[in-house]
């Protein structure tokens, strides 16, 4: 069945038709969602892609998920007969220099001296040449093979451009009366010698802030925490993070969309307090994150959602690639260390760009 999804993705991509191909962690099944103008189903979930800034509602994208039962050779032929659409925009942001990044950390640290702000996330953009043989769909397939525990996607839309990501961070997984939420904050270099990870007070404090933030929101929504597992160390490509998992029960009064809107932006991508950290980002970060640090995933907006924070991602331009990366700044942050952390996080994408795509059999990495 994976070959059917890949065949459809290649057709839609070549015709500039808005769509998203994706794969959830721990599975091998590819899924396709498409602009409703080109395919409508009475049933099926929505693939929801949002920008980072909550007020930027015009940037929200809603795709129709194509259910497995609807996948067929006739559907492939139907998409082959669709007319060519206008070219997808490929404008990219400007790269952040080290000098600019250090100046922004200085501005953040000045804000953090006040009692109003505990943490704010500073991100930056790295621009890379796009290899002449770069194929976004082949690159997506490679990421699904290399990062089996990440949510991996490729999306194109006139609002957003072309984005590819392999994110480790769950925002919320809601099914029936139970819900899973992940707190992911605190980062260090991944060790390959079996050594035990030692976490500094800075990372532990950063993680604690995220946990407390989630717990306060769950309490406001009358959710019952059934199980709390963590903090523990979890791998994410070239880095490791501190992670805590929540298993939560909900009642009949629960409002899924309201919870999601309050959970995001999380302290891991925005900061704390939320309002003050967002003001700091808007004032000093110096560019529009667009869909970086937004969220993406499936939902029916009522009792089901499987959404991920859009981290470890990049935007595809005509001749360049824009890789988005960032980290949490607190009063104890060291600028050089923060710069190195952003480099490590960027390698989730950077390392794979430089590697050849090999072993491609019938559209799937073998």
C-alpha positions as CSV (number, residue, x, y, z in Angstrom):
1,X,0.0,0.0,0.0
2,X,2.9,2.4,0.7
3,X,3.7,2.4,-3.1
4,X,0.2,3.7,-3.7
5,X,0.7,6.7,-1.4
6,X,4.1,7.4,-2.9
7,X,2.7,7.2,-6.4
8,X,0.0,9.7,-5.5
9,X,2.4,12.0,-3.7
10,X,4.7,12.1,-6.8
11,X,1.7,13.0,-9.0
12,X,0.4,15.7,-6.6
13,X,3.9,17.2,-6.1
14,X,4.6,17.4,-9.9
15,X,1.2,19.1,-10.5
16,X,1.7,21.6,-7.6
17,X,-1.5,20.4,-5.9
18,X,-1.6,21.2,-2.2
19,X,-1.1,18.0,-0.2
20,X,0.8,16.4,2.7
21,X,2.3,12.9,2.9
22,X,3.2,11.8,6.5
23,X,4.0,8.9,8.8
24,X,3.3,8.6,12.5
25,X,6.0,7.3,14.9
26,X,6.4,3.6,15.3
27,X,4.5,2.7,12.2
28,X,5.4,2.0,8.6
29,X,2.1,3.2,7.1
30,X,2.2,6.3,4.9
31,X,-0.8,8.6,4.8
32,X,-1.9,11.2,2.3
33,X,-4.0,14.3,2.9
34,X,-5.1,16.7,0.2
35,X,-6.8,20.1,-0.4
36,X,-10.5,19.5,-0.3
37,X,-11.0,21.2,-3.7
38,X,-9.3,18.2,-5.3
39,X,-10.7,15.4,-3.2
40,X,-13.7,15.2,-0.9
41,X,-14.8,12.5,1.4
42,X,-17.9,12.3,3.6
43,X,-15.8,10.6,6.3
44,X,-12.2,11.0,7.4
45,X,-10.1,13.2,9.6
46,X,-8.5,16.6,8.9
47,X,-4.7,17.1,8.6
48,X,-4.2,20.3,10.5
49,X,-1.0,22.4,10.0
50,X,-0.7,25.7,11.9
51,X,1.9,28.5,12.1
52,X,3.7,29.3,15.3
53,X,2.0,32.6,16.1
54,X,-1.5,31.8,17.4
55,X,-2.9,35.1,16.0
56,X,-1.9,34.1,12.5
57,X,-5.1,32.2,11.9
58,X,-5.1,33.0,8.2
59,X,-2.1,30.7,7.9
60,X,-3.9,27.6,9.2
61,X,-4.0,24.8,6.6
62,X,-6.7,22.1,6.6
63,X,-6.2,19.0,4.3
64,X,-8.7,16.2,3.8
65,X,-7.2,12.9,4.9
66,X,-7.6,10.1,2.3
67,X,-8.6,7.0,4.2
68,X,-6.9,3.7,3.4
69,X,-10.1,2.2,2.0
70,X,-10.2,5.0,-0.6
71,X,-6.7,4.2,-2.0
72,X,-6.9,2.6,-5.4
73,X,-5.5,2.5,-8.9
74,X,-8.6,4.4,-10.0
75,X,-7.8,7.2,-7.5
76,X,-4.3,7.4,-9.0
77,X,-5.8,7.8,-12.5
78,X,-8.2,10.5,-11.1
79,X,-5.2,12.5,-9.8
80,X,-3.3,12.0,-13.0
81,X,-6.1,13.7,-14.8
82,X,-6.1,16.8,-12.6
83,X,-4.9,20.0,-14.3
84,X,-1.5,21.5,-13.5
85,X,-1.7,24.2,-10.7
86,X,0.3,27.4,-10.3
87,X,3.8,27.0,-9.0
88,X,4.1,26.7,-5.2
89,X,5.9,29.8,-3.7
90,X,9.5,29.2,-2.8
91,X,10.5,32.4,-0.9
92,X,12.8,31.7,2.1
93,X,13.8,33.8,5.1
94,X,17.3,35.3,5.4
95,X,19.9,33.3,7.3
96,X,20.7,34.4,10.9
97,X,24.3,35.3,11.4
98,X,26.2,34.4,14.5
99,X,26.6,38.1,15.3
100,X,22.8,38.7,15.0
101,X,22.1,35.6,17.1
102,X,24.4,36.7,19.9
103,X,22.9,40.2,19.9
104,X,19.4,38.6,20.2
105,X,20.6,36.5,23.1
106,X,21.9,39.7,24.8
107,X,18.4,41.3,24.3
108,X,16.7,38.2,25.7
109,X,19.0,38.1,28.7
110,X,18.2,41.8,29.5
111,X,14.5,40.9,29.4
112,X,15.1,37.9,31.7
113,X,16.7,40.1,34.3
114,X,13.2,41.3,35.1
115,X,10.8,39.3,37.2
116,X,8.3,39.1,34.3
117,X,10.1,36.5,32.2
118,X,11.5,33.1,33.2
119,X,12.3,31.6,29.8
120,X,12.0,32.5,26.1
121,X,12.9,30.5,23.1
122,X,15.3,32.0,20.5
123,X,15.4,30.4,17.1
124,X,17.4,31.1,13.9
125,X,17.5,30.1,10.2
126,X,20.4,28.2,8.5
127,X,20.4,28.5,4.7
128,X,22.0,25.6,2.7
129,X,22.5,25.0,-1.0
130,X,19.9,22.6,-2.4
131,X,21.7,19.6,-4.0
132,X,21.0,19.5,-7.7
133,X,19.5,16.0,-7.4
134,X,17.4,16.8,-4.4
135,X,14.0,15.2,-4.6
136,X,11.6,16.1,-1.7
137,X,9.6,12.9,-1.9
138,X,12.8,10.7,-1.9
139,X,14.1,12.8,1.0
140,X,10.8,12.2,2.9
141,X,11.1,8.5,2.4
142,X,14.7,8.6,3.7
143,X,13.7,10.4,6.8
144,X,11.0,7.8,7.6
145,X,13.6,5.1,7.3
146,X,16.2,6.9,9.4
147,X,13.9,8.4,12.1
148,X,11.3,5.6,12.9
149,X,10.3,7.3,16.2
150,X,9.6,10.7,14.7
151,X,6.5,12.2,13.0
152,X,7.8,12.7,9.4
153,X,6.0,14.7,6.8
154,X,6.3,16.5,3.4
155,X,3.7,19.3,2.7
156,X,3.2,21.8,0.0
157,X,0.6,24.6,-0.1
158,X,0.4,28.1,-1.6
159,X,0.1,29.6,1.9
160,X,3.2,27.8,3.3
161,X,5.4,26.7,0.4
162,X,7.1,23.3,0.7
163,X,8.0,22.0,4.2
164,X,9.7,18.8,5.3
165,X,10.1,17.7,8.9
166,X,10.9,14.8,11.3
167,X,9.7,16.0,14.7
168,X,10.1,14.0,18.0
169,X,7.7,16.1,20.1
170,X,4.1,15.1,20.6
171,X,1.7,17.9,21.4
172,X,-1.4,15.7,22.2
173,X,-2.8,12.3,21.3
174,X,-6.5,12.1,22.1
175,X,-8.6,9.0,21.5
176,X,-11.8,8.1,23.2
177,X,-11.6,9.1,26.9
178,X,-7.9,9.1,27.2
179,X,-5.2,11.5,26.2
180,X,-1.4,11.5,26.0
181,X,0.7,14.6,26.3
182,X,4.5,15.0,26.3
183,X,6.8,17.4,28.1
184,X,10.0,17.7,26.2
185,X,12.6,20.3,27.4
186,X,16.3,20.2,28.2
187,X,18.9,19.2,25.6
188,X,22.5,17.9,25.5
189,X,24.7,16.0,23.0
190,X,23.9,12.4,22.4
191,X,26.5,10.0,23.8
192,X,27.5,6.9,21.9
193,X,29.7,5.2,24.6
194,X,27.0,4.1,27.0
195,X,27.9,6.8,29.5
196,X,25.2,8.0,31.9
197,X,23.7,11.4,31.2
198,X,24.1,14.0,33.9
199,X,21.6,16.9,33.7
200,X,22.5,20.3,34.9
201,X,20.2,22.5,37.1
202,X,19.5,24.7,34.0
203,X,18.0,21.8,32.0
204,X,16.1,20.4,35.0
205,X,14.6,23.8,35.8
206,X,13.7,24.3,32.1
207,X,11.9,20.9,32.1
208,X,10.2,21.6,35.4
209,X,8.6,24.7,34.0
210,X,7.1,22.8,31.1
211,X,5.7,20.1,33.4
212,X,4.1,22.7,35.7
213,X,2.6,24.6,32.7
214,X,1.0,21.4,31.4
215,X,-0.4,20.4,34.8
216,X,-2.0,23.8,35.3
217,X,-3.7,23.6,31.9
218,X,-5.0,20.1,32.5
219,X,-6.4,21.2,35.9
220,X,-8.2,24.1,34.2
221,X,-9.8,21.7,31.7
222,X,-10.8,19.3,34.5
223,X,-8.5,16.5,33.3
224,X,-7.4,13.8,35.6
225,X,-3.7,12.7,35.4
226,X,-3.8,8.9,35.5
227,X,-0.1,8.4,35.0
228,X,3.0,10.6,34.9
229,X,6.2,9.0,33.7
230,X,9.5,10.9,33.9
231,X,11.6,12.9,33.6
232,X,13.8,10.5,31.6
233,X,16.3,10.8,28.8
234,X,15.1,10.2,25.2
235,X,17.1,10.2,22.0
236,X,16.4,12.6,19.1
237,X,19.0,12.1,16.3
238,X,22.2,14.0,17.4
239,X,20.8,15.2,20.7
240,X,18.9,13.8,23.8
241,X,16.1,15.5,25.7
242,X,14.5,15.3,29.1
243,X,11.0,13.9,28.6
244,X,8.0,13.3,30.8
245,X,4.8,11.6,29.6
246,X,1.3,12.2,30.8
247,X,-1.6,9.8,30.5
248,X,-4.8,11.8,31.1
249,X,-8.6,11.0,31.3
250,X,-11.2,13.4,30.2
251,X,-15.0,13.9,30.9
252,X,-18.0,14.8,28.7
253,X,-17.3,18.5,29.1
254,X,-13.9,18.3,27.6
255,X,-13.2,20.7,24.6
256,X,-10.4,19.4,22.4
257,X,-9.8,22.4,20.3
258,X,-9.8,24.7,23.4
259,X,-7.2,22.5,25.1
260,X,-5.0,22.4,22.0
261,X,-5.1,26.2,21.6
262,X,-4.1,26.6,25.3
263,X,-1.3,24.0,25.2
264,X,0.3,25.7,22.2
265,X,2.7,27.5,22.1
266,X,4.3,25.2,24.7
267,X,7.1,26.6,27.0
268,X,9.4,24.4,24.9
269,X,8.9,26.5,21.8
270,X,7.7,29.8,23.3
271,X,8.6,30.3,26.9
272,X,7.1,31.2,30.3
273,X,5.0,33.1,31.1
274,X,3.4,32.5,27.7
275,X,2.3,36.1,27.0
276,X,5.6,37.7,28.1
277,X,7.7,35.2,26.2
278,X,5.8,35.6,23.0
279,X,6.2,39.4,23.3
280,X,9.9,38.9,23.7
281,X,10.1,36.6,20.6
282,X,8.1,39.0,18.5
283,X,10.3,42.0,19.6
284,X,13.7,40.5,19.3
285,X,13.8,37.3,17.2
286,X,14.0,39.2,13.9
287,X,12.0,37.0,11.5
288,X,8.7,35.2,11.0
289,X,8.9,31.5,12.1
290,X,6.0,30.7,9.9
291,X,5.2,27.0,10.4
292,X,8.3,26.2,12.5
293,X,7.2,25.5,16.1
294,X,3.5,25.4,15.0
295,X,1.8,22.0,15.0
296,X,0.8,19.3,12.5
297,X,-1.2,16.2,12.6
298,X,-4.7,14.5,12.3
299,X,-7.8,15.4,14.2
300,X,-11.6,15.4,13.9
301,X,-11.8,18.4,16.3
302,X,-14.0,16.5,18.7
303,X,-12.7,13.3,20.3
304,X,-9.6,12.5,18.3
305,X,-6.3,14.3,17.7
306,X,-2.8,13.1,17.0
307,X,-0.7,16.3,16.8
308,X,3.0,17.1,16.9
309,X,5.0,20.2,17.4
310,X,6.7,21.1,14.0
311,X,10.3,20.9,15.1
312,X,13.4,19.6,13.2
313,X,12.0,20.9,9.9
314,X,13.0,22.8,6.8
315,X,11.5,24.8,4.0
316,X,12.4,24.1,0.4
317,X,13.2,26.9,-1.9
318,X,14.1,27.0,-5.6
319,X,17.9,26.7,-5.1
320,X,18.2,26.8,-1.3
321,X,17.0,25.0,1.8
322,X,16.0,26.9,5.0
323,X,16.6,24.9,8.2
324,X,14.9,26.1,11.4
325,X,16.5,25.5,14.8
326,X,16.3,27.1,18.3
327,X,16.6,26.6,22.0
328,X,15.3,27.9,25.3
329,X,17.1,30.9,26.8
330,X,17.1,31.4,30.6
331,X,19.0,33.7,32.9
332,X,21.7,31.0,33.1
333,X,22.2,30.6,29.4
334,X,25.6,30.8,27.8
335,X,25.5,32.3,24.3
336,X,28.2,30.0,22.8
337,X,26.6,26.9,24.3
338,X,23.2,27.9,23.0
339,X,24.7,28.5,19.5
340,X,26.2,25.0,19.5
341,X,22.9,23.5,20.6
342,X,21.1,25.0,17.6
343,X,23.8,23.5,15.4
344,X,23.3,20.0,16.9
345,X,19.5,20.3,16.5
346,X,19.9,21.4,12.9
347,X,21.8,18.2,12.1
348,X,18.5,16.2,12.1
349,X,18.0,17.7,8.7
350,X,21.6,18.8,7.7
351,X,23.1,15.3,8.0
352,X,20.5,13.8,5.8
353,X,20.8,16.4,3.1
354,X,24.4,15.5,2.6
355,X,23.7,11.7,2.4
356,X,22.8,10.1,-0.8
357,X,19.4,8.4,-1.0
358,X,20.2,4.7,-1.7
359,X,18.2,1.5,-1.8
360,X,15.1,3.1,-3.3
361,X,12.9,0.2,-4.6
362,X,9.6,1.0,-6.2
363,X,9.5,4.3,-4.4
364,X,10.3,3.0,-1.0
365,X,13.6,2.7,0.8
366,X,14.5,-1.0,1.2
